Amino acid sequence: MPLAQAGLVPPRELRQDGWDEQHVTIEALRDHRLPGGSDPVRFEPGGSVGSVSYDATGVAFAEDALSRGDTYDVWS
């Protein structure tokens, strides 16, 4: 299910075959927020990122602050 408040995701965006997958490697960032392409809808953290939580607006947060070399996948 895409990130967002219930009822705010257009039906066409629920179709995963239209999502773009990105593999992210952190080079220079020290933050808990997970960046992704335009309108991220799903995150799959790598082992170094730890668990991921989301706020009500759909912003994804890593359990630990990101560091150089951390990786994860995101779909937009």
PDB file of N, CA, C, O and CB in Angstrom:
ATOM      1  N   MET A   1       0.844  -1.186   0.000  1.00  0.00           N
ATOM      2  CA  MET A   1       0.000   0.000   0.000  1.00  0.00           C
ATOM      3  C   MET A   1       0.882   1.240   0.000  1.00  0.00           C
ATOM      4  O   MET A   1       1.810   1.325   0.803  1.00  0.00           O
ATOM      5  CB  MET A   1      -0.956   0.004   1.219  1.00  0.00           C
ATOM      6  N   PRO A   2       0.620   2.195  -0.871  1.00  0.00           N
ATOM      7  CA  PRO A   2       1.416   3.417  -0.899  1.00  0.00           C
ATOM      8  C   PRO A   2       1.303   4.203   0.395  1.00  0.00           C
ATOM      9  O   PRO A   2       0.312   4.105   1.118  1.00  0.00           O
ATOM     10  CB  PRO A   2       0.994   4.284  -2.061  1.00  0.00           C
ATOM     11  N   LEU A   3       2.330   4.978   0.670  1.00  0.00           N
ATOM     12  CA  LEU A   3       2.326   5.838   1.839  1.00  0.00           C
ATOM     13  C   LEU A   3       1.397   7.011   1.594  1.00  0.00           C
ATOM     14  O   LEU A   3       1.459   7.634   0.534  1.00  0.00           O
ATOM     15  CB  LEU A   3       3.749   6.326   2.174  1.00  0.00           C
ATOM     16  N   ALA A   4       0.560   7.316   2.527  1.00  0.00           N
ATOM     17  CA  ALA A   4      -0.297   8.505   2.485  1.00  0.00           C
ATOM     18  C   ALA A   4      -1.479   8.251   3.398  1.00  0.00           C
ATOM     19  O   ALA A   4      -1.719   7.128   3.842  1.00  0.00           O
ATOM     20  CB  ALA A   4      -0.769   8.833   1.023  1.00  0.00           C
ATOM     21  N   GLN A   5      -2.201   9.302   3.662  1.00  0.00           N
ATOM     22  CA  GLN A   5      -3.398   9.154   4.463  1.00  0.00           C
ATOM     23  C   GLN A   5      -4.476   8.479   3.626  1.00  0.00           C
ATOM     24  O   GLN A   5      -4.565   8.691   2.416  1.00  0.00           O
ATOM     25  CB  GLN A   5      -3.882  10.522   4.993  1.00  0.00           C
ATOM     26  N   ALA A   6      -5.283   7.673   4.278  1.00  0.00           N
ATOM     27  CA  ALA A   6      -6.340   6.932   3.581  1.00  0.00           C
ATOM     28  C   ALA A   6      -7.210   7.879   2.761  1.00  0.00           C
ATOM     29  O   ALA A   6      -7.579   8.958   3.225  1.00  0.00           O
ATOM     30  CB  ALA A   6      -7.210   6.151   4.588  1.00  0.00           C
ATOM     31  N   GLY A   7      -7.536   7.462   1.527  1.00  0.00           N
ATOM     32  CA  GLY A   7      -8.393   8.246   0.659  1.00  0.00           C
ATOM     33  C   GLY A   7      -7.680   9.306  -0.164  1.00  0.00           C
ATOM     34  O   GLY A   7      -8.304   9.938  -1.016  1.00  0.00           O
ATOM     35  N   LEU A   8      -6.375   9.521   0.069  1.00  0.00           N
ATOM     36  CA  LEU A   8      -5.651  10.560  -0.663  1.00  0.00           C
ATOM     37  C   LEU A   8      -4.850  10.015  -1.845  1.00  0.00           C
ATOM     38  O   LEU A   8      -4.279  10.795  -2.607  1.00  0.00           O
ATOM     39  CB  LEU A   8      -4.725  11.288   0.274  1.00  0.00           C
ATOM     40  N   VAL A   9      -4.798   8.711  -2.011  1.00  0.00           N
ATOM     41  CA  VAL A   9      -4.032   8.108  -3.101  1.00  0.00           C
ATOM     42  C   VAL A   9      -4.988   7.806  -4.254  1.00  0.00           C
ATOM     43  O   VAL A   9      -5.930   7.033  -4.079  1.00  0.00           O
ATOM     44  CB  VAL A   9      -3.292   6.807  -2.627  1.00  0.00           C
ATOM     45  N   PRO A  10      -4.763   8.407  -5.438  1.00  0.00           N
ATOM     46  CA  PRO A  10      -5.618   8.113  -6.584  1.00  0.00           C
ATOM     47  C   PRO A  10      -5.547   6.624  -6.944  1.00  0.00           C
ATOM     48  O   PRO A  10      -4.487   6.013  -6.806  1.00  0.00           O
ATOM     49  CB  PRO A  10      -5.210   8.979  -7.795  1.00  0.00           C
ATOM     50  N   PRO A  11      -6.656   6.030  -7.404  1.00  0.00           N
ATOM     51  CA  PRO A  11      -6.681   4.592  -7.719  1.00  0.00           C
ATOM     52  C   PRO A  11      -5.564   4.143  -8.662  1.00  0.00           C
ATOM     53  O   PRO A  11      -5.018   3.054  -8.488  1.00  0.00           O
ATOM     54  CB  PRO A  11      -8.008   4.236  -8.330  1.00  0.00           C
ATOM     55  N   ARG A  12      -5.211   4.967  -9.662  1.00  0.00           N
ATOM     56  CA  ARG A  12      -4.161   4.555 -10.617  1.00  0.00           C
ATOM     57  C   ARG A  12      -2.806   4.386  -9.931  1.00  0.00           C
ATOM     58  O   ARG A  12      -1.966   3.617 -10.398  1.00  0.00           O
ATOM     59  CB  ARG A  12      -4.039   5.587 -11.753  1.00  0.00           C
ATOM     60  N   GLU A  13      -2.588   5.106  -8.816  1.00  0.00           N
ATOM     61  CA  GLU A  13      -1.310   5.014  -8.115  1.00  0.00           C
ATOM     62  C   GLU A  13      -1.209   3.759  -7.257  1.00  0.00           C
ATOM     63  O   GLU A  13      -0.128   3.440  -6.762  1.00  0.00           O
ATOM     64  CB  GLU A  13      -1.105   6.240  -7.252  1.00  0.00           C
ATOM     65  N   LEU A  14      -2.304   3.049  -7.073  1.00  0.00           N
ATOM     66  CA  LEU A  14      -2.281   1.786  -6.328  1.00  0.00           C
ATOM     67  C   LEU A  14      -1.723   0.649  -7.177  1.00  0.00           C
ATOM     68  O   LEU A  14      -1.367  -0.402  -6.646  1.00  0.00           O
ATOM     69  CB  LEU A  14      -3.687   1.429  -5.841  1.00  0.00           C
ATOM     70  N   ARG A  15      -1.645   0.853  -8.497  1.00  0.00           N
ATOM     71  CA  ARG A  15      -1.115  -0.172  -9.400  1.00  0.00           C
ATOM     72  C   ARG A  15       0.412  -0.149  -9.360  1.00  0.00           C
ATOM     73  O   ARG A  15       1.035   0.786  -9.862  1.00  0.00           O
ATOM     74  CB  ARG A  15      -1.627   0.049 -10.854  1.00  0.00           C
ATOM     75  N   GLN A  16       1.003  -1.162  -8.771  1.00  0.00           N
ATOM     76  CA  GLN A  16       2.456  -1.196  -8.597  1.00  0.00           C
ATOM     77  C   GLN A  16       3.213  -1.319  -9.903  1.00  0.00           C
ATOM     78  O   GLN A  16       4.400  -0.994  -9.944  1.00  0.00           O
ATOM     79  CB  GLN A  16       2.833  -2.333  -7.703  1.00  0.00           C
ATOM     80  N   ASP A  17       2.573  -1.776 -10.979  1.00  0.00           N
ATOM     81  CA  ASP A  17       3.286  -1.900 -12.252  1.00  0.00           C
ATOM     82  C   ASP A  17       3.663  -0.535 -12.826  1.00  0.00           C
ATOM     83  O   ASP A  17       4.467  -0.470 -13.756  1.00  0.00           O
ATOM     84  CB  ASP A  17       2.433  -2.667 -13.259  1.00  0.00           C
ATOM     85  N   GLY A  18       3.110   0.545 -12.304  1.00  0.00           N
ATOM     86  CA  GLY A  18       3.455   1.887 -12.751  1.00  0.00           C
ATOM     87  C   GLY A  18       4.498   2.573 -11.880  1.00  0.00           C
ATOM     88  O   GLY A  18       4.880   3.710 -12.156  1.00  0.00           O
ATOM     89  N   TRP A  19       4.964   1.898 -10.833  1.00  0.00           N
ATOM     90  CA  TRP A  19       5.941   2.490  -9.919  1.00  0.00           C
ATOM     91  C   TRP A  19       7.350   2.384 -10.505  1.00  0.00           C
ATOM     92  O   TRP A  19       7.660   1.426 -11.213  1.00  0.00           O
ATOM     93  CB  TRP A  19       5.879   1.798  -8.536  1.00  0.00           C
ATOM     94  N   ASP A  20       8.195   3.362 -10.212  1.00  0.00           N
ATOM     95  CA  ASP A  20       9.606   3.345 -10.599  1.00  0.00           C
ATOM     96  C   ASP A  20      10.435   2.933  -9.391  1.00  0.00           C
ATOM     97  O   ASP A  20      10.270   3.489  -8.305  1.00  0.00           O
ATOM     98  CB  ASP A  20      10.064   4.739 -11.141  1.00  0.00           C
ATOM     99  N   GLU A  21      11.321   1.967  -9.572  1.00  0.00           N
ATOM    100  CA  GLU A  21      12.191   1.503  -8.487  1.00  0.00           C
ATOM    101  C   GLU A  21      13.540   2.217  -8.555  1.00  0.00           C
ATOM    102  O   GLU A  21      14.113   2.373  -9.633  1.00  0.00           O
ATOM    103  CB  GLU A  21      12.389  -0.033  -8.561  1.00  0.00           C
ATOM    104  N   GLN A  22      14.040   2.647  -7.398  1.00  0.00           N
ATOM    105  CA  GLN A  22      15.360   3.271  -7.311  1.00  0.00           C
ATOM    106  C   GLN A  22      16.165   2.572  -6.221  1.00  0.00           C
ATOM    107  O   GLN A  22      15.625   2.209  -5.176  1.00  0.00           O
ATOM    108  CB  GLN A  22      15.242   4.802  -7.021  1.00  0.00           C
ATOM    109  N   HIS A  23      17.437   2.391  -6.468  1.00  0.00           N
ATOM    110  CA  HIS A  23      18.354   1.863  -5.459  1.00  0.00           C
ATOM    111  C   HIS A  23      19.181   3.054  -4.976  1.00  0.00           C
ATOM    112  O   HIS A  23      19.887   3.688  -5.761  1.00  0.00           O
ATOM    113  CB  HIS A  23      19.277   0.693  -6.038  1.00  0.00           C
ATOM    114  N   VAL A  24      19.087   3.352  -3.685  1.00  0.00           N
ATOM    115  CA  VAL A  24      19.733   4.537  -3.123  1.00  0.00           C
ATOM    116  C   VAL A  24      20.956   4.133  -2.311  1.00  0.00           C
ATOM    117  O   VAL A  24      20.885   3.227  -1.480  1.00  0.00           O
ATOM    118  CB  VAL A  24      18.746   5.334  -2.247  1.00  0.00           C
ATOM    119  N   THR A  25      22.079   4.810  -2.552  1.00  0.00           N
ATOM    120  CA  THR A  25      23.280   4.666  -1.740  1.00  0.00           C
ATOM    121  C   THR A  25      23.616   6.043  -1.191  1.00  0.00           C
ATOM    122  O   THR A  25      23.792   6.993  -1.953  1.00  0.00           O
ATOM    123  CB  THR A  25      24.478   4.065  -2.566  1.00  0.00           C
ATOM    124  N   ILE A  26      23.704   6.150   0.118  1.00  0.00           N
ATOM    125  CA  ILE A  26      23.983   7.430   0.765  1.00  0.00           C
ATOM    126  C   ILE A  26      25.463   7.762   0.609  1.00  0.00           C
ATOM    127  O   ILE A  26      26.327   6.954   0.952  1.00  0.00           O
ATOM    128  CB  ILE A  26      23.582   7.393   2.267  1.00  0.00           C
ATOM    129  N   GLU A  27      25.750   8.950   0.093  1.00  0.00           N
ATOM    130  CA  GLU A  27      27.122   9.411  -0.078  1.00  0.00           C
ATOM    131  C   GLU A  27      27.477  10.508   0.920  1.00  0.00           C
ATOM    132  O   GLU A  27      28.590  10.532   1.444  1.00  0.00           O
ATOM    133  CB  GLU A  27      27.332   9.913  -1.497  1.00  0.00           C
ATOM    134  N   ALA A  28      26.537  11.418   1.186  1.00  0.00           N
ATOM    135  CA  ALA A  28      26.840  12.536   2.086  1.00  0.00           C
ATOM    136  C   ALA A  28      25.535  13.042   2.706  1.00  0.00           C
ATOM    137  O   ALA A  28      24.945  14.007   2.219  1.00  0.00           O
ATOM    138  CB  ALA A  28      27.580  13.691   1.323  1.00  0.00           C
ATOM    139  N   LEU A  29      25.095  12.396   3.766  1.00  0.00           N
ATOM    140  CA  LEU A  29      23.871  12.790   4.436  1.00  0.00           C
ATOM    141  C   LEU A  29      23.913  12.251   5.856  1.00  0.00           C
ATOM    142  O   LEU A  29      24.310  11.109   6.083  1.00  0.00           O
ATOM    143  CB  LEU A  29      22.617  12.277   3.674  1.00  0.00           C
ATOM    144  N   ARG A  30      23.511  13.057   6.787  1.00  0.00           N
ATOM    145  CA  ARG A  30      23.431  12.618   8.186  1.00  0.00           C
ATOM    146  C   ARG A  30      22.058  13.028   8.692  1.00  0.00           C
ATOM    147  O   ARG A  30      21.900  14.096   9.285  1.00  0.00           O
ATOM    148  CB  ARG A  30      24.592  13.242   9.077  1.00  0.00           C
ATOM    149  N   ASP A  31      21.064  12.175   8.455  1.00  0.00           N
ATOM    150  CA  ASP A  31      19.683  12.488   8.779  1.00  0.00           C
ATOM    151  C   ASP A  31      18.931  11.180   8.999  1.00  0.00           C
ATOM    152  O   ASP A  31      19.408  10.116   8.606  1.00  0.00           O
ATOM    153  CB  ASP A  31      19.017  13.338   7.654  1.00  0.00           C
ATOM    154  N   HIS A  32      17.764  11.255   9.621  1.00  0.00           N
ATOM    155  CA  HIS A  32      16.914  10.080   9.803  1.00  0.00           C
ATOM    156  C   HIS A  32      15.905   9.935   8.667  1.00  0.00           C
ATOM    157  O   HIS A  32      15.338   8.859   8.472  1.00  0.00           O
ATOM    158  CB  HIS A  32      16.184  10.160  11.140  1.00  0.00           C
ATOM    159  N   ARG A  33      15.680  11.013   7.916  1.00  0.00           N
ATOM    160  CA  ARG A  33      14.715  10.967   6.816  1.00  0.00           C
ATOM    161  C   ARG A  33      15.317  10.238   5.624  1.00  0.00           C
ATOM    162  O   ARG A  33      16.491  10.422   5.302  1.00  0.00           O
ATOM    163  CB  ARG A  33      14.277  12.392   6.410  1.00  0.00           C
ATOM    164  N   LEU A  34      14.502   9.405   4.967  1.00  0.00           N
ATOM    165  CA  LEU A  34      14.956   8.638   3.806  1.00  0.00           C
ATOM    166  C   LEU A  34      14.559   9.361   2.521  1.00  0.00           C
ATOM    167  O   LEU A  34      13.370   9.457   2.219  1.00  0.00           O
ATOM    168  CB  LEU A  34      14.365   7.204   3.827  1.00  0.00           C
ATOM    169  N   PRO A  35      15.523   9.869   1.761  1.00  0.00           N
ATOM    170  CA  PRO A  35      15.173  10.504   0.494  1.00  0.00           C
ATOM    171  C   PRO A  35      14.823   9.458  -0.559  1.00  0.00           C
ATOM    172  O   PRO A  35      15.301   8.325  -0.520  1.00  0.00           O
ATOM    173  CB  PRO A  35      16.325  11.386   0.001  1.00  0.00           C
ATOM    174  N   GLY A  36      13.980   9.867  -1.495  1.00  0.00           N
ATOM    175  CA  GLY A  36      13.604   9.015  -2.614  1.00  0.00           C
ATOM    176  C   GLY A  36      13.168   9.891  -3.767  1.00  0.00           C
ATOM    177  O   GLY A  36      13.104  11.114  -3.643  1.00  0.00           O
ATOM    178  N   GLY A  37      12.872   9.265  -4.879  1.00  0.00           N
ATOM    179  CA  GLY A  37      12.431   9.996  -6.061  1.00  0.00           C
ATOM    180  C   GLY A  37      11.100  10.683  -5.822  1.00  0.00           C
ATOM    181  O   GLY A  37      10.553  10.619  -4.721  1.00  0.00           O
ATOM    182  N   SER A  38      10.590  11.324  -6.824  1.00  0.00           N
ATOM    183  CA  SER A  38       9.349  12.076  -6.724  1.00  0.00           C
ATOM    184  C   SER A  38       8.228  11.218  -6.156  1.00  0.00           C
ATOM    185  O   SER A  38       7.936  10.146  -6.685  1.00  0.00           O
ATOM    186  CB  SER A  38       8.950  12.622  -8.087  1.00  0.00           C
ATOM    187  N   ASP A  39       7.612  11.675  -5.103  1.00  0.00           N
ATOM    188  CA  ASP A  39       6.490  11.008  -4.447  1.00  0.00           C
ATOM    189  C   ASP A  39       6.761   9.542  -4.101  1.00  0.00           C
ATOM    190  O   ASP A  39       6.129   8.650  -4.668  1.00  0.00           O
ATOM    191  CB  ASP A  39       5.279  11.092  -5.325  1.00  0.00           C
ATOM    192  N   PRO A  40       7.687   9.282  -3.182  1.00  0.00           N
ATOM    193  CA  PRO A  40       7.963   7.896  -2.776  1.00  0.00           C
ATOM    194  C   PRO A  40       6.716   7.242  -2.179  1.00  0.00           C
ATOM    195  O   PRO A  40       5.980   7.869  -1.417  1.00  0.00           O
ATOM    196  CB  PRO A  40       9.121   7.854  -1.756  1.00  0.00           C
ATOM    197  N   VAL A  41       6.488   5.976  -2.534  1.00  0.00           N
ATOM    198  CA  VAL A  41       5.316   5.258  -2.026  1.00  0.00           C
ATOM    199  C   VAL A  41       5.668   4.000  -1.242  1.00  0.00           C
ATOM    200  O   VAL A  41       4.818   3.454  -0.538  1.00  0.00           O
ATOM    201  CB  VAL A  41       4.417   4.890  -3.167  1.00  0.00           C
ATOM    202  N   ARG A  42       6.909   3.532  -1.355  1.00  0.00           N
ATOM    203  CA  ARG A  42       7.313   2.330  -0.628  1.00  0.00           C
ATOM    204  C   ARG A  42       8.819   2.344  -0.432  1.00  0.00           C
ATOM    205  O   ARG A  42       9.568   2.736  -1.328  1.00  0.00           O
ATOM    206  CB  ARG A  42       6.872   1.046  -1.381  1.00  0.00           C
ATOM    207  N   PHE A  43       9.262   1.913   0.752  1.00  0.00           N
ATOM    208  CA  PHE A  43      10.684   1.805   1.062  1.00  0.00           C
ATOM    209  C   PHE A  43      11.002   0.390   1.498  1.00  0.00           C
ATOM    210  O   PHE A  43      10.204  -0.247   2.186  1.00  0.00           O
ATOM    211  CB  PHE A  43      11.093   2.812   2.153  1.00  0.00           C
ATOM    212  N   GLU A  44      12.167  -0.104   1.101  1.00  0.00           N
ATOM    213  CA  GLU A  44      12.676  -1.390   1.565  1.00  0.00           C
ATOM    214  C   GLU A  44      14.096  -1.131   2.064  1.00  0.00           C
ATOM    215  O   GLU A  44      15.023  -1.010   1.264  1.00  0.00           O
ATOM    216  CB  GLU A  44      12.641  -2.496   0.419  1.00  0.00           C
ATOM    217  N   PRO A  45      14.266  -1.046   3.388  1.00  0.00           N
ATOM    218  CA  PRO A  45      15.581  -0.684   3.919  1.00  0.00           C
ATOM    219  C   PRO A  45      16.597  -1.803   3.773  1.00  0.00           C
ATOM    220  O   PRO A  45      16.255  -2.985   3.823  1.00  0.00           O
ATOM    221  CB  PRO A  45      15.464  -0.299   5.373  1.00  0.00           C
ATOM    222  N   GLY A  46      17.852  -1.409   3.591  1.00  0.00           N
ATOM    223  CA  GLY A  46      18.954  -2.363   3.626  1.00  0.00           C
ATOM    224  C   GLY A  46      19.289  -2.666   5.080  1.00  0.00           C
ATOM    225  O   GLY A  46      18.731  -2.039   5.980  1.00  0.00           O
ATOM    226  N   GLY A  47      20.169  -3.596   5.322  1.00  0.00           N
ATOM    227  CA  GLY A  47      20.510  -4.000   6.679  1.00  0.00           C
ATOM    228  C   GLY A  47      21.069  -2.899   7.543  1.00  0.00           C
ATOM    229  O   GLY A  47      20.844  -2.905   8.753  1.00  0.00           O
ATOM    230  N   SER A  48      21.791  -1.953   6.971  1.00  0.00           N
ATOM    231  CA  SER A  48      22.418  -0.908   7.771  1.00  0.00           C
ATOM    232  C   SER A  48      21.456   0.209   8.161  1.00  0.00           C
ATOM    233  O   SER A  48      21.774   1.009   9.041  1.00  0.00           O
ATOM    234  CB  SER A  48      23.577  -0.328   7.020  1.00  0.00           C
ATOM    235  N   VAL A  49      20.285   0.281   7.526  1.00  0.00           N
ATOM    236  CA  VAL A  49      19.332   1.353   7.794  1.00  0.00           C
ATOM    237  C   VAL A  49      18.468   1.035   9.015  1.00  0.00           C
ATOM    238  O   VAL A  49      18.017   1.953   9.700  1.00  0.00           O
ATOM    239  CB  VAL A  49      18.446   1.590   6.569  1.00  0.00           C
ATOM    240  N   GLY A  50      18.234  -0.220   9.292  1.00  0.00           N
ATOM    241  CA  GLY A  50      17.370  -0.598  10.408  1.00  0.00           C
ATOM    242  C   GLY A  50      15.909  -0.496  10.019  1.00  0.00           C
ATOM    243  O   GLY A  50      15.578  -0.460   8.834  1.00  0.00           O
ATOM    244  N   SER A  51      15.041  -0.449  11.005  1.00  0.00           N
ATOM    245  CA  SER A  51      13.621  -0.385  10.704  1.00  0.00           C
ATOM    246  C   SER A  51      13.234   1.019  10.233  1.00  0.00           C
ATOM    247  O   SER A  51      13.918   2.002  10.517  1.00  0.00           O
ATOM    248  CB  SER A  51      12.796  -0.786  11.935  1.00  0.00           C
ATOM    249  N   VAL A  52      12.127   1.080   9.513  1.00  0.00           N
ATOM    250  CA  VAL A  52      11.641   2.334   8.955  1.00  0.00           C
ATOM    251  C   VAL A  52      10.264   2.622   9.545  1.00  0.00           C
ATOM    252  O   VAL A  52       9.428   1.726   9.652  1.00  0.00           O
ATOM    253  CB  VAL A  52      11.584   2.276   7.395  1.00  0.00           C
ATOM    254  N   SER A  53      10.034   3.878   9.927  1.00  0.00           N
ATOM    255  CA  SER A  53       8.711   4.298  10.384  1.00  0.00           C
ATOM    256  C   SER A  53       8.276   5.481   9.532  1.00  0.00           C
ATOM    257  O   SER A  53       9.090   6.097   8.845  1.00  0.00           O
ATOM    258  CB  SER A  53       8.719   4.669  11.911  1.00  0.00           C
ATOM    259  N   TYR A  54       6.982   5.793   9.582  1.00  0.00           N
ATOM    260  CA  TYR A  54       6.416   6.829   8.730  1.00  0.00           C
ATOM    261  C   TYR A  54       5.583   7.784   9.566  1.00  0.00           C
ATOM    262  O   TYR A  54       4.901   7.366  10.501  1.00  0.00           O
ATOM    263  CB  TYR A  54       5.565   6.211   7.606  1.00  0.00           C
ATOM    264  N   ASP A  55       5.638   9.079   9.227  1.00  0.00           N
ATOM    265  CA  ASP A  55       4.743  10.016   9.905  1.00  0.00           C
ATOM    266  C   ASP A  55       3.446  10.107   9.095  1.00  0.00           C
ATOM    267  O   ASP A  55       3.318   9.467   8.051  1.00  0.00           O
ATOM    268  CB  ASP A  55       5.414  11.433  10.065  1.00  0.00           C
ATOM    269  N   ALA A  56       2.506  10.884   9.567  1.00  0.00           N
ATOM    270  CA  ALA A  56       1.185  10.960   8.933  1.00  0.00           C
ATOM    271  C   ALA A  56       1.219  11.503   7.515  1.00  0.00           C
ATOM    272  O   ALA A  56       0.291  11.254   6.746  1.00  0.00           O
ATOM    273  CB  ALA A  56       0.278  11.814   9.759  1.00  0.00           C
ATOM    274  N   THR A  57       2.258  12.234   7.148  1.00  0.00           N
ATOM    275  CA  THR A  57       2.358  12.789   5.792  1.00  0.00           C
ATOM    276  C   THR A  57       3.062  11.848   4.830  1.00  0.00           C
ATOM    277  O   THR A  57       3.165  12.151   3.641  1.00  0.00           O
ATOM    278  CB  THR A  57       3.088  14.114   5.825  1.00  0.00           C
ATOM    279  N   GLY A  58       3.557  10.693   5.325  1.00  0.00           N
ATOM    280  CA  GLY A  58       4.229   9.738   4.467  1.00  0.00           C
ATOM    281  C   GLY A  58       5.733   9.867   4.434  1.00  0.00           C
ATOM    282  O   GLY A  58       6.385   9.158   3.668  1.00  0.00           O
ATOM    283  N   VAL A  59       6.316  10.755   5.244  1.00  0.00           N
ATOM    284  CA  VAL A  59       7.775  10.878   5.310  1.00  0.00           C
ATOM    285  C   VAL A  59       8.315   9.650   6.025  1.00  0.00           C
ATOM    286  O   VAL A  59       7.819   9.272   7.086  1.00  0.00           O
ATOM    287  CB  VAL A  59       8.213  12.200   6.045  1.00  0.00           C
ATOM    288  N   ALA A  60       9.337   9.026   5.439  1.00  0.00           N
ATOM    289  CA  ALA A  60       9.933   7.820   6.011  1.00  0.00           C
ATOM    290  C   ALA A  60      11.148   8.193   6.848  1.00  0.00           C
ATOM    291  O   ALA A  60      11.957   9.031   6.451  1.00  0.00           O
ATOM    292  CB  ALA A  60      10.327   6.819   4.899  1.00  0.00           C
ATOM    293  N   PHE A  61      11.266   7.561   8.010  1.00  0.00           N
ATOM    294  CA  PHE A  61      12.369   7.804   8.932  1.00  0.00           C
ATOM    295  C   PHE A  61      13.090   6.503   9.244  1.00  0.00           C
ATOM    296  O   PHE A  61      12.454   5.499   9.563  1.00  0.00           O
ATOM    297  CB  PHE A  61      11.863   8.458  10.224  1.00  0.00           C
ATOM    298  N   ALA A  62      14.415   6.517   9.153  1.00  0.00           N
ATOM    299  CA  ALA A  62      15.227   5.360   9.532  1.00  0.00           C
ATOM    300  C   ALA A  62      15.395   5.337  11.042  1.00  0.00           C
ATOM    301  O   ALA A  62      15.432   6.384  11.689  1.00  0.00           O
ATOM    302  CB  ALA A  62      16.610   5.392   8.828  1.00  0.00           C
ATOM    303  N   GLU A  63      15.496   4.151  11.591  1.00  0.00           N
ATOM    304  CA  GLU A  63      15.705   3.988  13.032  1.00  0.00           C
ATOM    305  C   GLU A  63      16.979   4.705  13.480  1.00  0.00           C
ATOM    306  O   GLU A  63      16.985   5.397  14.498  1.00  0.00           O
ATOM    307  CB  GLU A  63      15.779   2.492  13.399  1.00  0.00           C
ATOM    308  N   ASP A  64      18.053   4.535  12.713  1.00  0.00           N
ATOM    309  CA  ASP A  64      19.325   5.195  13.001  1.00  0.00           C
ATOM    310  C   ASP A  64      19.610   6.218  11.914  1.00  0.00           C
ATOM    311  O   ASP A  64      19.168   6.055  10.777  1.00  0.00           O
ATOM    312  CB  ASP A  64      20.483   4.164  13.103  1.00  0.00           C
ATOM    313  N   ALA A  65      20.342   7.270  12.253  1.00  0.00           N
ATOM    314  CA  ALA A  65      20.697   8.275  11.250  1.00  0.00           C
ATOM    315  C   ALA A  65      21.486   7.620  10.117  1.00  0.00           C
ATOM    316  O   ALA A  65      22.313   6.738  10.353  1.00  0.00           O
ATOM    317  CB  ALA A  65      21.518   9.429  11.891  1.00  0.00           C
ATOM    318  N   LEU A  66      21.223   8.058   8.895  1.00  0.00           N
ATOM    319  CA  LEU A  66      21.910   7.515   7.727  1.00  0.00           C
ATOM    320  C   LEU A  66      23.376   7.934   7.728  1.00  0.00           C
ATOM    321  O   LEU A  66      23.734   9.004   8.220  1.00  0.00           O
ATOM    322  CB  LEU A  66      21.222   7.978   6.430  1.00  0.00           C
ATOM    323  N   SER A  67      24.204   7.076   7.174  1.00  0.00           N
ATOM    324  CA  SER A  67      25.639   7.340   7.073  1.00  0.00           C
ATOM    325  C   SER A  67      26.115   6.949   5.678  1.00  0.00           C
ATOM    326  O   SER A  67      25.427   6.232   4.951  1.00  0.00           O
ATOM    327  CB  SER A  67      26.434   6.563   8.169  1.00  0.00           C
ATOM    328  N   ARG A  68      27.295   7.427   5.319  1.00  0.00           N
ATOM    329  CA  ARG A  68      27.892   7.100   4.022  1.00  0.00           C
ATOM    330  C   ARG A  68      27.916   5.577   3.824  1.00  0.00           C
ATOM    331  O   ARG A  68      28.352   4.824   4.695  1.00  0.00           O
ATOM    332  CB  ARG A  68      29.332   7.686   3.918  1.00  0.00           C
ATOM    333  N   GLY A  69      27.435   5.154   2.656  1.00  0.00           N
ATOM    334  CA  GLY A  69      27.431   3.743   2.298  1.00  0.00           C
ATOM    335  C   GLY A  69      26.143   3.003   2.605  1.00  0.00           C
ATOM    336  O   GLY A  69      25.954   1.886   2.122  1.00  0.00           O
ATOM    337  N   ASP A  70      25.236   3.598   3.404  1.00  0.00           N
ATOM    338  CA  ASP A  70      23.944   2.955   3.655  1.00  0.00           C
ATOM    339  C   ASP A  70      23.178   2.838   2.347  1.00  0.00           C
ATOM    340  O   ASP A  70      23.273   3.714   1.487  1.00  0.00           O
ATOM    341  CB  ASP A  70      23.116   3.752   4.704  1.00  0.00           C
ATOM    342  N   THR A  71      22.419   1.758   2.194  1.00  0.00           N
ATOM    343  CA  THR A  71      21.657   1.545   0.972  1.00  0.00           C
ATOM    344  C   THR A  71      20.216   1.119   1.300  1.00  0.00           C
ATOM    345  O   THR A  71      19.940   0.551   2.357  1.00  0.00           O
ATOM    346  CB  THR A  71      22.347   0.483   0.091  1.00  0.00           C
ATOM    347  N   TYR A  72      19.327   1.408   0.374  1.00  0.00           N
ATOM    348  CA  TYR A  72      17.944   0.952   0.476  1.00  0.00           C
ATOM    349  C   TYR A  72      17.283   1.128  -0.887  1.00  0.00           C
ATOM    350  O   TYR A  72      17.813   1.812  -1.763  1.00  0.00           O
ATOM    351  CB  TYR A  72      17.165   1.736   1.588  1.00  0.00           C
ATOM    352  N   ASP A  73      16.128   0.506  -1.052  1.00  0.00           N
ATOM    353  CA  ASP A  73      15.351   0.640  -2.291  1.00  0.00           C
ATOM    354  C   ASP A  73      14.105   1.459  -1.989  1.00  0.00           C
ATOM    355  O   ASP A  73      13.561   1.398  -0.886  1.00  0.00           O
ATOM    356  CB  ASP A  73      14.969  -0.763  -2.885  1.00  0.00           C
ATOM    357  N   VAL A  74      13.666   2.217  -2.968  1.00  0.00           N
ATOM    358  CA  VAL A  74      12.462   3.036  -2.836  1.00  0.00           C
ATOM    359  C   VAL A  74      11.717   3.002  -4.158  1.00  0.00           C
ATOM    360  O   VAL A  74      12.320   2.968  -5.231  1.00  0.00           O
ATOM    361  CB  VAL A  74      12.810   4.504  -2.427  1.00  0.00           C
ATOM    362  N   TRP A  75      10.392   3.011  -4.062  1.00  0.00           N
ATOM    363  CA  TRP A  75       9.539   3.039  -5.262  1.00  0.00           C
ATOM    364  C   TRP A  75       8.757   4.339  -5.266  1.00  0.00           C
ATOM    365  O   TRP A  75       8.266   4.780  -4.227  1.00  0.00           O
ATOM    366  CB  TRP A  75       8.570   1.808  -5.309  1.00  0.00           C
ATOM    367  N   SER A  76       8.642   4.949  -6.435  1.00  0.00           N
ATOM    368  CA  SER A  76       7.908   6.207  -6.602  1.00  0.00           C
ATOM    369  C   SER A  76       6.866   6.038  -7.687  1.00  0.00           C
ATOM    370  O   SER A  76       6.133   6.980  -7.990  1.00  0.00           O
ATOM    371  CB  SER A  76       8.866   7.375  -6.946  1.00  0.00           C
TER     372      SER A  76
END
